[in-house]
């Protein structure tokens, strides 16, 4: 799911440096819209003409970076689907604190990075020895710590040792 904002038509405008007045950077509240039509309605209401501004889609990662940039420039609030100009006294939708919005993905990231690795992902590798019978050519793989296997009445020759998994753990 994407959100939308109003940006100056200059292709370099939806940057993370706080220079885009059309999207709310100039008034201290970011403006986001859940549908392009809502952004266009707001754009028409406040008199931002289409030749100067446009509605831009913000995919999730870009949205997160945009919010972080706004936070670093001192902007603390975001309004979703405002239906009146920012300076009006009309009922505005609730404002969301950008710090709270950024805390959620930060906590999730910290949780993922500090969790123990999952064996199902192949993280716990073991040394695997590969043996080959010098008589019949049969090949056998087994953990390195096990006894040398035998074939055709004699011990198999070690061919190589590598890190890997003999079996994949079930999820």
SELUM-748298 format. One record per residue: residue number from 1; x, y, z of N, C-alpha, C in turn. Coordinates in steps of 0.05 Angstrom, whole numbers, plus 5000, padded with zeros to 4 digits. Layout:
<pts>
pos, nu, nv, nw, cau, cav, caw, cu, cv, cw
NUM, X, Y, Z, X, Y, Z, X, Y, Z
...
</pts>
This chain:
<pts>
pos, nu, nv, nw, cau, cav, caw, cu, cv, cw
1, 5017, 4977, 5000, 5000, 5000, 5000, 5018, 5025, 5000
2, 5010, 5044, 4984, 5025, 5069, 4982, 5008, 5092, 4992
3, 5022, 5113, 5001, 5010, 5138, 5007, 5019, 5158, 4987
4, 5006, 5181, 4986, 5012, 5202, 4966, 5016, 5228, 4980
5, 5031, 5246, 4966, 5036, 5273, 4975, 5034, 5291, 4952
6, 5033, 5317, 4957, 5033, 5337, 4936, 5061, 5349, 4936
7, 5073, 5349, 4912, 5101, 5358, 4909, 5103, 5378, 4886
8, 5122, 5394, 4887, 5128, 5412, 4865, 5135, 5396, 4841
9, 5127, 5405, 4818, 5130, 5389, 4793, 5160, 5384, 4786
10, 5178, 5399, 4797, 5206, 5395, 4793, 5213, 5366, 4801
11, 5224, 5350, 4783, 5229, 5321, 4789, 5247, 5317, 4814
12, 5263, 5336, 4820, 5281, 5333, 4843, 5268, 5342, 4869
13, 5243, 5349, 4869, 5231, 5361, 4892, 5225, 5342, 4915
14, 5214, 5318, 4909, 5208, 5301, 4932, 5235, 5290, 4941
15, 5250, 5307, 4954, 5276, 5301, 4965, 5273, 5299, 4995
16, 5295, 5291, 5007, 5294, 5289, 5036, 5308, 5313, 5049
17, 5308, 5336, 5035, 5321, 5359, 5047, 5302, 5381, 5057
18, 5277, 5376, 5056, 5257, 5395, 5067, 5251, 5419, 5050
19, 5257, 5417, 5024, 5253, 5441, 5007, 5226, 5442, 4994
20, 5208, 5424, 4997, 5183, 5423, 4982, 5160, 5435, 4999
21, 5153, 5459, 4993, 5132, 5473, 5007, 5105, 5460, 5002
22, 5100, 5449, 4978, 5074, 5439, 4971, 5065, 5416, 4989
23, 5084, 5400, 4999, 5077, 5376, 5015, 5075, 5382, 5044
24, 5078, 5407, 5053, 5075, 5413, 5081, 5101, 5420, 5095
25, 5124, 5418, 5082, 5149, 5424, 5095, 5150, 5452, 5106
26, 5137, 5471, 5092, 5139, 5499, 5100, 5122, 5506, 5124
27, 5103, 5489, 5132, 5085, 5497, 5154, 5089, 5479, 5179
28, 5108, 5460, 5177, 5114, 5443, 5200, 5096, 5419, 5203
29, 5078, 5414, 5185, 5061, 5390, 5185, 5063, 5377, 5158
30, 5071, 5352, 5156, 5071, 5338, 5131, 5042, 5331, 5123
31, 5037, 5330, 5097, 5011, 5323, 5087, 5013, 5297, 5072
32, 4997, 5278, 5080, 4996, 5252, 5066, 4967, 5246, 5059
33, 4964, 5231, 5037, 4937, 5224, 5028, 4936, 5194, 5022
34, 4913, 5182, 5028, 4910, 5154, 5024, 4902, 5147, 4995
35, 4893, 5167, 4980, 4885, 5163, 4952, 4894, 5187, 4936
36, 4902, 5184, 4911, 4910, 5207, 4894, 4887, 5227, 4892
37, 4862, 5218, 4890, 4839, 5236, 4887, 4837, 5255, 4911
38, 4843, 5245, 4934, 4842, 5263, 4958, 4863, 5284, 4957
39, 4886, 5276, 4947, 4908, 5296, 4945, 4901, 5317, 4924
40, 4888, 5309, 4902, 4880, 5328, 4881, 4859, 5347, 4892
41, 4840, 5336, 4907, 4818, 5352, 4919, 4831, 5373, 4937
42, 4850, 5365, 4954, 4863, 5384, 4972, 4879, 5405, 4955
43, 4893, 5395, 4935, 4909, 5412, 4918, 4892, 5434, 4906
44, 4868, 5427, 4896, 4850, 5446, 4884, 4839, 5465, 4905
45, 4834, 5455, 4929, 4822, 5471, 4951, 4841, 5493, 4959
46, 4867, 5487, 4961, 4886, 5507, 4970, 4898, 5524, 4948
47, 4890, 5518, 4923, 4898, 5534, 4900, 4926, 5528, 4889
48, 4936, 5504, 4895, 4962, 5496, 4883, 4956, 5486, 4855
49, 4965, 5500, 4835, 4957, 5493, 4808, 4973, 5469, 4798
50, 4959, 5454, 4781, 4971, 5430, 4770, 4997, 5434, 4754
51, 5000, 5457, 4740, 5026, 5461, 4726, 5050, 5464, 4745
52, 5045, 5472, 4770, 5066, 5476, 4789, 5070, 5452, 4807
53, 5048, 5439, 4815, 5050, 5416, 4833, 5038, 5391, 4821
54, 5044, 5368, 4833, 5033, 5343, 4824, 5030, 5324, 4848
55, 5014, 5304, 4845, 5010, 5284, 4866, 5032, 5263, 4861
56, 5046, 5256, 4882, 5068, 5236, 4880, 5062, 5213, 4899
57, 5066, 5189, 4888, 5063, 5165, 4904, 5088, 5161, 4921
58, 5084, 5153, 4946, 5106, 5147, 4964, 5104, 5117, 4973
59, 5119, 5100, 4960, 5119, 5072, 4969, 5130, 5070, 4997
60, 5125, 5047, 5011, 5133, 5046, 5039, 5161, 5054, 5046
61, 5181, 5044, 5032, 5209, 5051, 5039, 5214, 5081, 5035
62, 5204, 5092, 5013, 5207, 5121, 5008, 5193, 5137, 5029
63, 5169, 5128, 5037, 5154, 5142, 5058, 5170, 5143, 5084
64, 5182, 5120, 5091, 5198, 5119, 5116, 5222, 5138, 5115
65, 5235, 5138, 5092, 5258, 5157, 5089, 5249, 5186, 5089
66, 5226, 5191, 5078, 5215, 5218, 5077, 5208, 5227, 5105
67, 5195, 5210, 5121, 5189, 5217, 5149, 5214, 5222, 5165
68, 5234, 5205, 5161, 5259, 5208, 5176, 5273, 5235, 5169
69, 5272, 5242, 5143, 5283, 5268, 5135, 5268, 5291, 5147
70, 5242, 5289, 5147, 5225, 5310, 5159, 5232, 5313, 5189
71, 5235, 5291, 5203, 5242, 5291, 5231, 5269, 5304, 5235
72, 5288, 5298, 5218, 5315, 5310, 5221, 5314, 5340, 5216
73, 5294, 5350, 5202, 5291, 5379, 5196, 5272, 5392, 5215
74, 5265, 5379, 5237, 5249, 5391, 5258, 5219, 5389, 5254
75, 5209, 5375, 5234, 5181, 5372, 5230, 5172, 5348, 5247
76, 5151, 5352, 5263, 5144, 5332, 5282, 5116, 5319, 5277
77, 5100, 5331, 5260, 5073, 5321, 5256, 5067, 5314, 5227
78, 5048, 5296, 5223, 5038, 5289, 5196, 5008, 5288, 5198
79, 4995, 5299, 5177, 4965, 5297, 5175, 4959, 5279, 5152
80, 4940, 5261, 5156, 4932, 5243, 5134, 4904, 5251, 5125
81, 4901, 5256, 5099, 4876, 5264, 5086, 4864, 5290, 5098
82, 4880, 5311, 5099, 4868, 5336, 5108, 4848, 5346, 5087
83, 4826, 5358, 5096, 4806, 5367, 5078, 4802, 5397, 5079
84, 4820, 5411, 5092, 4819, 5441, 5093, 4848, 5451, 5094
85, 4852, 5476, 5085, 4879, 5487, 5086, 4891, 5486, 5114
86, 4917, 5483, 5116, 4930, 5480, 5141, 4926, 5504, 5160
87, 4922, 5527, 5149, 4918, 5551, 5167, 4889, 5556, 5174
88, 4871, 5539, 5165, 4843, 5543, 5171, 4836, 5533, 5199
89, 4813, 5541, 5208, 4804, 5531, 5235, 4785, 5507, 5232
90, 4782, 5497, 5207, 4763, 5475, 5203, 4774, 5450, 5217
91, 4755, 5431, 5221, 4763, 5406, 5235, 4784, 5392, 5218
92, 4807, 5388, 5229, 4828, 5373, 5216, 4829, 5345, 5226
93, 4839, 5327, 5209, 4841, 5299, 5219, 4862, 5299, 5242
94, 4862, 5279, 5258, 4883, 5277, 5280, 4911, 5278, 5268
95, 4928, 5292, 5281, 4956, 5293, 5273, 4971, 5270, 5285
96, 4989, 5259, 5270, 5006, 5237, 5280, 5034, 5247, 5285
97, 5045, 5239, 5308, 5072, 5247, 5315, 5092, 5230, 5299
98, 5109, 5243, 5284, 5128, 5229, 5267, 5147, 5211, 5283
99, 5155, 5220, 5306, 5172, 5204, 5323, 5160, 5177, 5330
100, 5134, 5178, 5337, 5119, 5152, 5343, 5118, 5134, 5318
101, 5114, 5146, 5295, 5112, 5131, 5270, 5139, 5118, 5264
102, 5161, 5132, 5269, 5187, 5121, 5263, 5196, 5100, 5284
103, 5185, 5102, 5308, 5192, 5083, 5329, 5184, 5054, 5322
104, 5161, 5052, 5309, 5150, 5025, 5303, 5170, 5009, 5285
105, 5177, 5019, 5261, 5196, 5003, 5245, 5224, 5000, 5259
106, 5231, 5020, 5275, 5257, 5018, 5288, 5257, 4995, 5309
107, 5235, 4993, 5323, 5233, 4970, 5343, 5233, 4943, 5328
108, 5218, 4942, 5306, 5217, 4917, 5291, 5244, 4910, 5280
109, 5259, 4929, 5270, 5286, 4925, 5260, 5304, 4915, 5282
110, 5303, 4928, 5305, 5320, 4920, 5328, 5313, 4891, 5336
111, 5287, 4884, 5336, 5278, 4857, 5344, 5290, 4837, 5324
112, 5288, 4842, 5298, 5298, 4824, 5278, 5328, 4820, 5280
113, 5342, 4842, 5284, 5371, 4841, 5284, 5382, 4828, 5309
114, 5367, 4829, 5331, 5377, 4818, 5356, 5366, 4789, 5361
115, 5349, 4779, 5344, 5338, 4752, 5347, 5359, 4732, 5339
116, 5359, 4709, 5353, 5378, 4688, 5345, 5373, 4678, 5317
117, 5393, 4670, 5302, 5389, 4660, 5275, 5372, 4635, 5275
118, 5356, 4632, 5254, 5339, 4609, 5251, 5353, 4587, 5237
119, 5352, 4562, 5248, 5365, 4539, 5234, 5353, 4534, 5207
120, 5327, 4541, 5204, 5314, 4536, 5179, 5326, 4553, 5156
121, 5340, 4574, 5163, 5352, 4591, 5142, 5380, 4581, 5135
122, 5389, 4559, 5146, 5415, 4548, 5139, 5438, 4563, 5152
123, 5434, 4576, 5174, 5454, 4592, 5187, 5473, 4574, 5202
124, 5463, 4552, 5213, 5481, 4534, 5229, 5494, 4513, 5211
125, 5516, 4521, 5199, 5530, 4503, 5181, 5549, 4484, 5197
126, 5553, 4461, 5185, 5572, 4442, 5197, 5592, 4433, 5176
127, 5614, 4423, 5185, 5634, 4414, 5166, 5626, 4387, 5155
128, 5625, 4385, 5129, 5617, 4361, 5115, 5641, 4349, 5100
129, 5646, 4324, 5104, 5667, 4311, 5090, 5655, 4295, 5067
130, 5669, 4295, 5044, 5660, 4280, 5020, 5681, 4258, 5016
131, 5671, 4233, 5015, 5688, 4210, 5011, 5681, 4196, 4985
132, 5701, 4183, 4973, 5697, 4168, 4948, 5711, 4141, 4950
133, 5697, 4121, 4941, 5709, 4094, 4940, 5728, 4093, 4916
134, 5752, 4084, 4921, 5772, 4083, 4900, 5767, 4060, 4881
135, 5750, 4041, 4889, 5744, 4018, 4872, 5720, 4022, 4854
136, 5697, 4029, 4866, 5672, 4032, 4850, 5664, 4060, 4843
137, 5677, 4080, 4856, 5671, 4108, 4850, 5648, 4120, 4866
138, 5635, 4105, 4883, 5612, 4115, 4899, 5621, 4138, 4916
139, 5604, 4158, 4919, 5610, 4182, 4935, 5591, 4183, 4959
140, 5602, 4191, 4982, 5586, 4193, 5006, 5593, 4219, 5020
141, 5572, 4234, 5029, 5576, 4258, 5045, 5566, 4253, 5073
142, 5582, 4262, 5093, 5574, 4259, 5120, 5588, 4279, 5137
143, 5578, 4285, 5162, 5592, 4304, 5179, 5621, 4295, 5183
144, 5638, 4315, 5184, 5667, 4311, 5186, 5675, 4295, 5211
145, 5660, 4298, 5233, 5668, 4286, 5258, 5662, 4256, 5259
146, 5647, 4245, 5240, 5641, 4216, 5240, 5665, 4200, 5229
147, 5665, 4174, 5236, 5686, 4156, 5226, 5686, 4154, 5196
148, 5709, 4149, 5185, 5711, 4146, 5156, 5693, 4122, 5147
149, 5677, 4126, 5126, 5660, 4104, 5117, 5676, 4084, 5101
150, 5665, 4060, 5099, 5678, 4039, 5083, 5661, 4031, 5060
151, 5673, 4021, 5039, 5659, 4012, 5015, 5677, 3992, 5001
152, 5665, 3971, 4990, 5680, 3951, 4975, 5703, 3938, 4992
153, 5697, 3936, 5019, 5716, 3923, 5037, 5739, 3940, 5047
154, 5740, 3966, 5040, 5762, 3983, 5050, 5751, 4011, 5056
155, 5767, 4027, 5070, 5759, 4054, 5077, 5759, 4071, 5052
156, 5739, 4089, 5052, 5736, 4107, 5029, 5756, 4130, 5032
157, 5765, 4141, 5010, 5784, 4163, 5010, 5769, 4190, 5014
158, 5781, 4208, 5030, 5770, 4234, 5034, 5776, 4251, 5009
159, 5755, 4263, 4998, 5759, 4279, 4974, 5760, 4309, 4980
160, 5741, 4318, 4998, 5741, 4346, 5005, 5725, 4350, 5031
161, 5729, 4374, 5043, 5714, 4381, 5067, 5703, 4409, 5061
162, 5677, 4413, 5067, 5665, 4439, 5062, 5645, 4445, 5084
163, 5637, 4470, 5086, 5616, 4477, 5105, 5590, 4475, 5090
164, 5570, 4463, 5103, 5544, 4460, 5090, 5524, 4447, 5108
165, 5502, 4438, 5097, 5481, 4425, 5112, 5475, 4399, 5098
166, 5472, 4378, 5114, 5464, 4352, 5102, 5434, 4351, 5099
167, 5419, 4363, 5117, 5390, 4363, 5116, 5380, 4391, 5122
168, 5358, 4399, 5110, 5347, 4425, 5115, 5327, 4422, 5138
169, 5329, 4439, 5158, 5310, 4438, 5180, 5283, 4447, 5171
170, 5262, 4435, 5182, 5235, 4443, 5174, 5228, 4469, 5188
171, 5212, 4486, 5174, 5205, 4512, 5186, 5187, 4509, 5210
</pts>
